[in-house]
Amino acid sequence: MTKTFHPDRLDVKAFAQAGGHLAGHETLLKYERLAEEAQGLHPDLRVDWYADAELRTDAGEGVQHWLHLRAEATFPMVCQRCLLPVDVPLLVERSFRFVADEATAEALDDEVEEDLLALSRDFDLHALIEDELLMALPVVPRHEECPTPVTLASSDEDFAQASAEKPNPFAALASLRVEKPAE
């Protein structure tokens, strides 16, 4: 009998022991926190993901449970340069090692390089995918090249006039001449 695994309530230990594989092609609307950040969200936007699990044996710690995650999405945002919509490609590829509990994960966090999570019989894989995609969002989204030219001009006439009247503070340096010392 083959055990069926569900991403919303994943028994991580059994999934790793089975060398499990899960994949999904889901609407971005399923991820509520991610959807709140989107600009111009529509049902055709998808999150493609897969997760593979494995057991590894470490001489010092024994059997380790690992989960490898890859998630991709195109995320609608607003370009901070031209203020037009921009589709930002997101890609997350991460591996996580599961340990006995939160206390163990916290204690080992500074000692190891890998990401640690607490072993669970009802782990929410969708929440992990959403967390990772949220962390992958750019702070300042923008086009590689904006579709319309961006003009950087002041629309305040008083500001423009004040800038034109203000002398350059380094203009006095132009009249100084540096003499070379005699050799």
C-alpha positions as CSV (number, residue, x, y, z in Angstrom):
1,M,0.0,0.0,0.0
2,T,1.4,3.4,-1.0
3,K,0.9,6.3,1.5
4,T,-0.6,9.4,0.1
5,F,1.0,12.7,1.2
6,H,-0.8,16.0,1.4
7,P,1.1,19.4,1.4
8,D,-1.3,21.0,3.9
9,R,-0.7,18.3,6.5
10,L,2.6,16.6,5.6
11,D,4.1,13.9,7.9
12,V,7.7,15.0,7.3
13,K,9.3,11.9,8.8
14,A,7.2,9.5,6.8
15,F,7.6,11.6,3.7
16,A,11.4,11.5,4.0
17,Q,11.4,7.8,4.8
18,A,9.5,7.2,1.6
19,G,11.8,9.4,-0.4
20,G,8.6,11.3,-1.3
21,H,8.0,13.7,-4.1
22,L,5.1,16.3,-4.3
23,A,4.5,18.9,-6.9
24,G,1.9,21.6,-7.6
25,H,0.7,24.0,-10.2
26,E,-1.6,26.3,-8.2
27,T,-3.2,29.7,-8.6
28,L,-1.4,32.5,-6.8
29,L,-4.8,33.3,-5.2
30,K,-4.3,30.3,-2.9
31,Y,-1.5,32.1,-1.1
32,E,-3.4,34.8,0.9
33,R,-0.5,36.7,2.3
34,L,1.3,36.7,-1.1
35,A,-1.9,37.8,-2.8
36,E,-2.2,40.8,-0.5
37,E,1.2,42.1,-1.8
38,A,0.3,41.7,-5.4
39,Q,-0.7,44.6,-7.7
40,G,-3.1,43.5,-10.5
41,L,-3.6,39.9,-9.3
42,H,-5.6,37.6,-11.6
43,P,-6.5,33.9,-11.5
44,D,-4.1,33.0,-14.3
45,L,-1.0,33.7,-12.2
46,R,0.4,30.4,-11.0
47,V,2.9,29.1,-8.4
48,D,4.7,26.0,-9.7
49,W,6.5,24.0,-7.0
50,Y,8.0,20.7,-6.1
51,A,9.3,19.2,-3.0
52,D,11.5,16.1,-2.6
53,A,12.4,14.5,0.7
54,E,15.3,12.2,1.7
55,L,17.0,10.6,4.6
56,R,20.7,11.2,5.2
57,T,23.0,9.5,7.6
58,D,25.4,11.7,9.6
59,A,28.0,9.9,11.8
60,G,27.5,12.6,14.6
61,E,23.7,12.9,14.5
62,G,22.4,9.7,13.0
63,V,19.5,9.8,10.5
64,Q,18.6,13.3,9.2
65,H,15.3,14.2,7.5
66,W,15.7,16.6,4.6
67,L,13.2,18.5,2.4
68,H,14.3,20.1,-0.9
69,L,12.0,22.8,-2.2
70,R,11.8,24.6,-5.5
71,A,9.0,27.2,-6.2
72,E,8.5,29.6,-9.1
73,A,6.0,32.3,-9.8
74,T,5.5,35.5,-11.7
75,F,4.4,38.2,-9.3
76,P,2.7,41.4,-10.4
77,M,4.1,44.5,-8.7
78,V,4.6,48.2,-9.5
79,C,7.9,49.4,-10.9
80,Q,9.4,52.0,-8.5
81,R,11.1,53.8,-11.3
82,C,8.2,54.4,-13.8
83,L,5.3,53.5,-11.6
84,L,3.9,51.1,-14.2
85,P,3.0,47.4,-13.6
86,V,5.9,45.0,-13.7
87,D,5.9,41.2,-13.6
88,V,8.6,40.0,-11.3
89,P,9.9,36.5,-11.7
90,L,10.4,34.7,-8.4
91,L,12.5,31.6,-7.9
92,V,13.2,29.8,-4.6
93,E,15.5,26.8,-4.3
94,R,16.1,25.8,-0.7
95,S,16.9,22.7,1.4
96,F,15.7,22.3,5.0
97,R,16.9,19.8,7.6
98,F,14.3,18.7,10.1
99,V,15.2,18.3,13.8
100,A,13.2,16.9,16.8
101,D,11.6,20.2,17.9
102,E,11.8,24.0,17.9
103,A,14.2,24.1,20.9
104,T,16.7,21.9,19.1
105,A,16.4,24.0,15.9
106,E,17.0,27.2,18.0
107,A,19.9,25.7,19.8
108,L,21.6,24.4,16.6
109,D,20.8,27.5,14.5
110,D,24.1,29.3,15.1
111,E,26.2,26.1,14.8
112,V,25.1,24.9,11.4
113,E,24.8,26.4,7.9
114,E,21.6,24.7,6.8
115,D,18.1,25.9,7.5
116,L,16.5,24.0,10.4
117,L,12.8,23.3,10.9
118,A,11.0,21.3,13.6
119,L,9.9,17.8,12.6
120,S,6.1,17.6,12.4
121,R,3.4,15.1,11.6
122,D,1.2,17.8,10.1
123,F,3.6,20.3,8.5
124,D,2.1,22.9,6.2
125,L,4.2,22.9,3.1
126,H,2.0,25.6,1.4
127,A,2.9,27.9,4.3
128,L,6.6,27.2,3.8
129,I,6.3,27.9,0.1
130,E,4.4,31.2,0.8
131,D,7.0,32.3,3.4
132,E,9.9,31.6,1.0
133,L,8.2,33.4,-1.9
134,L,7.5,36.4,0.3
135,M,11.1,36.6,1.3
136,A,12.1,36.5,-2.3
137,L,10.1,39.6,-3.2
138,P,12.3,42.5,-4.2
139,V,12.2,45.5,-1.9
140,V,12.3,47.9,-4.9
141,P,10.7,46.2,-7.9
142,R,11.5,47.7,-11.3
143,H,11.8,46.9,-15.0
144,E,15.1,46.1,-16.5
145,E,14.2,48.8,-18.9
146,C,11.1,50.8,-18.3
147,P,8.6,50.8,-21.2
148,T,8.3,54.6,-21.1
149,P,11.2,57.1,-20.6
150,V,11.5,58.3,-17.1
151,T,12.1,62.0,-16.8
152,L,13.8,63.2,-13.7
153,A,12.7,66.8,-13.7
154,S,11.3,69.0,-10.9
155,S,7.8,70.3,-11.5
156,D,8.2,73.0,-8.8
157,E,9.2,76.3,-10.5
158,D,10.5,77.8,-7.2
159,F,12.8,74.8,-6.7
160,A,14.2,75.1,-10.2
161,Q,14.7,78.9,-9.8
162,A,16.4,78.5,-6.4
163,S,18.8,75.8,-7.8
164,A,19.7,78.0,-10.8
165,E,20.5,81.0,-8.6
166,K,22.5,79.1,-6.0
167,P,26.3,79.3,-6.7
168,N,28.3,76.1,-6.9
169,P,30.1,75.7,-3.5
170,F,33.1,74.3,-5.3
171,A,33.5,77.1,-7.9
172,A,36.1,78.8,-5.7
173,L,38.4,75.8,-6.0
174,A,38.6,76.3,-9.7
175,S,40.6,79.5,-9.2
176,L,43.2,77.8,-6.9
177,R,46.3,76.6,-8.5
178,V,48.3,73.7,-7.1
179,E,52.0,74.3,-7.3
180,K,54.3,71.3,-7.7
181,P,57.1,71.2,-5.2
182,A,60.6,71.6,-6.7
183,E,62.6,68.4,-6.9
